[in-house]
Amino acid sequence: MLGYDEDPEGLPLEVHKESRLPFSGKKVMAYTCRLGLTHFTYTTYKEGKRNGLNISILGNGIITQKNYFKDNLYQGLNQHFYQSGLKSKRATYEPWKKRKSKLVSLEVWKPSGKKCPYSYIDQRGDGVQYSYDEDGAIISISFYEKFDCRAEVFPDDEGERLESAWLYTGKRFNHKEIKLL
Protein backbone atom coordinates (compact mmCIF):
# COMPACT_ATOMS: atom_id res chain seq x y z
CA MET A 1 0.00 0.00 0.00
CA LEU A 2 1.27 3.47 -0.88
CA GLY A 3 1.10 6.72 1.07
CA TYR A 4 2.78 10.10 1.08
CA ASP A 5 5.81 11.34 2.96
CA GLU A 6 8.19 14.26 2.36
CA ASP A 7 11.71 14.19 1.02
CA PRO A 8 14.40 16.27 2.80
CA GLU A 9 13.41 19.30 0.68
CA GLY A 10 9.74 19.06 1.72
CA LEU A 11 8.39 17.74 -1.60
CA PRO A 12 5.70 15.01 -1.54
CA LEU A 13 7.23 11.56 -1.80
CA GLU A 14 5.34 8.37 -2.66
CA VAL A 15 6.33 5.64 -0.19
CA HIS A 16 5.25 2.14 0.86
CA LYS A 17 3.25 2.64 4.08
CA GLU A 18 4.74 -0.37 5.84
CA SER A 19 8.41 -0.01 4.94
CA ARG A 20 8.49 3.78 4.27
CA LEU A 21 10.83 3.00 1.34
CA PRO A 22 10.44 5.27 -1.72
CA PHE A 23 8.29 3.71 -4.45
CA SER A 24 9.63 3.12 -7.96
CA GLY A 25 7.41 1.91 -10.77
CA LYS A 26 4.08 2.76 -12.38
CA LYS A 27 0.90 3.58 -10.54
CA VAL A 28 -2.67 3.78 -11.86
CA MET A 29 -5.32 5.75 -9.99
CA ALA A 30 -9.03 5.93 -10.79
CA TYR A 31 -11.34 8.66 -9.52
CA THR A 32 -14.70 10.20 -10.33
CA CYS A 33 -14.73 13.96 -10.97
CA ARG A 34 -17.47 16.41 -9.94
CA LEU A 35 -19.18 15.82 -13.31
CA GLY A 36 -19.49 12.10 -12.50
CA LEU A 37 -16.91 11.00 -15.09
CA THR A 38 -14.32 8.32 -14.35
CA HIS A 39 -10.69 9.35 -14.88
CA PHE A 40 -7.62 7.11 -14.89
CA THR A 41 -4.20 8.58 -14.16
CA TYR A 42 -1.01 6.72 -15.04
CA THR A 43 2.11 7.96 -13.30
CA THR A 44 5.72 6.77 -13.32
CA TYR A 45 7.72 7.03 -10.09
CA LYS A 46 11.42 6.81 -9.38
CA GLU A 47 12.51 6.67 -5.75
CA GLY A 48 9.13 8.02 -4.63
CA LYS A 49 9.08 11.00 -6.99
CA ARG A 50 7.09 11.44 -10.17
CA ASN A 51 9.47 11.02 -13.11
CA GLY A 52 8.51 10.80 -16.76
CA LEU A 53 5.09 10.82 -18.37
CA ASN A 54 1.93 11.37 -16.31
CA ILE A 55 -1.25 10.88 -18.33
CA SER A 56 -4.94 11.22 -17.42
CA ILE A 57 -7.59 9.49 -19.51
CA LEU A 58 -11.40 9.48 -19.28
CA GLY A 59 -13.15 6.12 -19.13
CA ASN A 60 -14.12 6.56 -22.80
CA GLY A 61 -10.44 6.85 -23.85
CA ILE A 62 -10.22 10.65 -24.26
CA ILE A 63 -6.88 12.00 -22.98
CA THR A 64 -7.41 14.98 -20.64
CA GLN A 65 -3.79 15.60 -19.52
CA LYS A 66 -0.24 14.77 -20.56
CA ASN A 67 2.47 16.04 -18.22
CA TYR A 68 6.15 15.32 -17.81
CA PHE A 69 7.91 15.29 -14.46
CA LYS A 70 11.48 15.12 -13.24
CA ASP A 71 12.10 14.70 -9.53
CA ASN A 72 8.43 15.52 -8.77
CA LEU A 73 8.51 18.81 -10.68
CA TYR A 74 6.86 19.71 -13.97
CA GLN A 75 9.41 19.71 -16.76
CA GLY A 76 8.87 20.33 -20.43
CA LEU A 77 5.53 20.20 -22.19
CA ASN A 78 2.32 20.05 -20.15
CA GLN A 79 -0.94 19.64 -22.10
CA HIS A 80 -4.60 19.66 -21.04
CA PHE A 81 -7.59 18.76 -23.20
CA TYR A 82 -11.35 19.17 -23.00
CA GLN A 83 -13.64 16.12 -23.06
CA SER A 84 -14.24 16.87 -26.74
CA GLY A 85 -10.52 16.24 -27.38
CA LEU A 86 -9.84 19.92 -28.19
CA LYS A 87 -6.85 21.61 -26.54
CA SER A 88 -7.46 23.38 -23.24
CA LYS A 89 -3.93 24.39 -22.18
CA ARG A 90 -0.39 24.02 -23.47
CA ALA A 91 2.35 25.07 -21.07
CA THR A 92 6.10 24.57 -20.88
CA TYR A 93 7.98 24.33 -17.59
CA GLU A 94 11.68 24.51 -16.71
CA PRO A 95 13.42 23.61 -13.44
CA TRP A 96 13.81 26.63 -11.19
CA LYS A 97 15.23 27.17 -7.73
CA LYS A 98 15.76 23.42 -7.14
CA ARG A 99 12.29 22.92 -5.60
CA LYS A 100 10.09 24.58 -8.21
CA SER A 101 9.19 24.56 -11.87
CA LYS A 102 8.77 27.84 -13.65
CA LEU A 103 6.13 28.37 -16.28
CA VAL A 104 7.95 29.71 -19.37
CA SER A 105 5.24 29.50 -22.04
CA LEU A 106 1.47 29.36 -21.89
CA GLU A 107 -1.41 29.05 -24.34
CA VAL A 108 -5.05 28.55 -23.30
CA TRP A 109 -8.07 27.70 -25.44
CA LYS A 110 -11.79 27.98 -24.78
CA PRO A 111 -13.94 24.84 -25.26
CA SER A 112 -15.04 26.25 -28.63
CA GLY A 113 -11.45 25.91 -29.85
CA LYS A 114 -10.89 29.67 -29.87
CA LYS A 115 -7.62 30.80 -28.28
CA CYS A 116 -7.97 32.79 -25.04
CA PRO A 117 -6.57 36.29 -25.72
CA TYR A 118 -6.07 37.06 -22.01
CA SER A 119 -3.81 34.17 -20.95
CA TYR A 120 -0.04 34.70 -21.22
CA ILE A 121 3.29 34.55 -19.42
CA ASP A 122 6.06 37.00 -20.31
CA GLN A 123 9.87 36.72 -20.06
CA ARG A 124 9.85 38.21 -16.54
CA GLY A 125 7.44 35.50 -15.40
CA ASP A 126 4.47 37.85 -15.10
CA GLY A 127 1.15 36.77 -16.56
CA VAL A 128 -2.45 35.63 -16.29
CA GLN A 129 -4.05 32.24 -16.87
CA TYR A 130 -7.77 31.74 -17.43
CA SER A 131 -9.24 28.26 -16.85
CA TYR A 132 -12.53 27.27 -18.46
CA ASP A 133 -15.11 24.59 -17.71
CA GLU A 134 -16.41 22.33 -20.49
CA ASP A 135 -19.35 24.70 -21.05
CA GLY A 136 -17.11 27.76 -21.43
CA ALA A 137 -17.63 29.23 -17.95
CA ILE A 138 -14.54 30.63 -16.22
CA ILE A 139 -13.41 28.29 -13.43
CA SER A 140 -10.54 30.46 -12.19
CA ILE A 141 -8.12 33.22 -13.10
CA SER A 142 -4.51 32.81 -11.89
CA PHE A 143 -2.05 35.71 -11.62
CA TYR A 144 1.71 35.14 -11.93
CA GLU A 145 4.55 37.38 -10.80
CA LYS A 146 8.20 36.42 -11.27
CA PHE A 147 7.17 32.84 -12.22
CA ASP A 148 5.16 32.30 -9.01
CA CYS A 149 1.39 32.07 -8.85
CA ARG A 150 0.53 34.92 -6.46
CA ALA A 151 -3.27 34.83 -6.52
CA GLU A 152 -6.27 33.01 -7.95
CA VAL A 153 -9.80 34.35 -8.32
CA PHE A 154 -12.87 32.09 -8.39
CA PRO A 155 -16.46 32.76 -9.54
CA ASP A 156 -19.56 31.83 -7.56
CA ASP A 157 -21.34 28.54 -8.28
CA GLU A 158 -23.54 30.17 -10.90
CA GLY A 159 -20.51 31.69 -12.65
CA GLU A 160 -22.11 35.11 -12.53
CA ARG A 161 -19.64 37.05 -10.40
CA LEU A 162 -16.21 36.70 -8.85
CA GLU A 163 -16.75 35.42 -5.33
CA SER A 164 -13.43 34.66 -3.65
CA ALA A 165 -9.68 34.94 -4.08
CA TRP A 166 -6.72 33.02 -2.75
CA LEU A 167 -3.63 35.07 -1.99
CA TYR A 168 -0.52 32.91 -1.81
CA THR A 169 2.06 33.47 0.90
CA GLY A 170 5.20 31.99 -0.61
CA LYS A 171 4.32 28.30 -0.90
CA ARG A 172 1.69 27.32 -3.46
CA PHE A 173 -0.64 25.69 -0.95
CA ASN A 174 -0.23 28.25 1.85
CA HIS A 175 -2.84 30.85 1.12
CA LYS A 176 -5.28 33.28 2.62
CA GLU A 177 -8.79 33.19 1.23
CA ILE A 178 -10.76 36.40 0.96
CA LYS A 179 -14.37 36.92 -0.07
CA LEU A 180 -14.99 39.51 -2.78
CA LEU A 181 -17.92 41.91 -2.55
Beta strands, then each sheet from edge to edge (+ up, - down):
strand 1: 2-6
strand 2: 12-16
strand 3: 25-32
strand 4: 38-46
strand 5: 49-58
strand 6: 63-70
strand 7: 73-74
strand 8: 76-81
strand 9: 87-96
strand 10: 100-108
strand 11: 120-121
strand 12: 127-132
strand 13: 138-145
strand 14: 148-155
strand 15: 162-168
strand 16: 175-179
sheet 1: 1+ 2-
sheet 2: 3+ 4- 5+ 6- 7+
sheet 3: 3+ 4- 5+ 6- 8+ 9- 10+
sheet 4: 11+ 12- 13+ 14- 15+ 16-
end
